[in-house]
């Protein structure tokens, strides 16, 4: 009887820690979601060219990519909790710096620093969520986790529409988001230790890539597809004569599908497995991409975009579920760091590649790139599955 009560209490504490991690990362997501449009609007006010604004935006993913390989070592050196709380506080200081230094040159450096410090938050947030989630419920837990992260990102730009870019108010939202993330993570810190290192030999990014190349390809494809779609769907719609107000709504439909459907996808992952659902989501994304040009001028496009937003990002959610089911401890940290690296690479190569093809062959370039990427992922995932069965 005592053991049962203790077990129930431990499970309750575990769920509380999981809720704390999710809430903390949602706060961080709101601050992060605020930063991109805030920087863009501030630089436009200063008369910066679109090229400089785009170059500034690239500083954050550059920070993500360059810092990814150092995160596992930093976790071993100072511990996951200390690293996450410290990075949250540095993020808050960065937003204070943005507000104090009204200088676009300084913002280049600050955006790079933000990219560096948010990387451990991404990586450790996912590691803790995967580790705290009961294996039988890992799919729905990661669905909820990514849904709330998406809602946090959406809340950032929404706050900016209410507050505007003048004065300290928008900067203090960013400061508050990172500060609350630090406070919450510190409050649940007793359950956020031990997951990052279980005594296994340290696994670098190259070592992890040899163990799970299909998962890394899934992350790269998901990043390239999602960021290409978000960036270029308005351009695609404009090519078919859609009104400017409708073009903004196309992106909103993608975001809404991403937020609403991650939990159902997580439940399906619990039933059929993460590996199978990666293939299903990739195939569904391919079908949606091929339907874009056929349905762009019809009301059915809204259904297509809702589903596409969900399954395009769902490839990443399913990869996380599979990662958590196969690895733990320091290998899990290395895997999440490799995920962050591949997400950055996909975000850098995807939109420019799709944009160049659209420039060459017209609006069909976008669905062609999306369908081709997902087709490669499906074929490679099936090949790796056959190899695993054979061995």
PyMOL commands that set and color helices and strands:
alter all, ss='L'
color gray80, all
select helices_A, chain A and resi 2-45+50-78+80-100+104-132+135-163+169-187+189-191+205-211+213-239+244-272+274-295+301-326+329-361+364-390
alter helices_A, ss='H'
color red, helices_A
deselect
rebuild
show_as cartoon
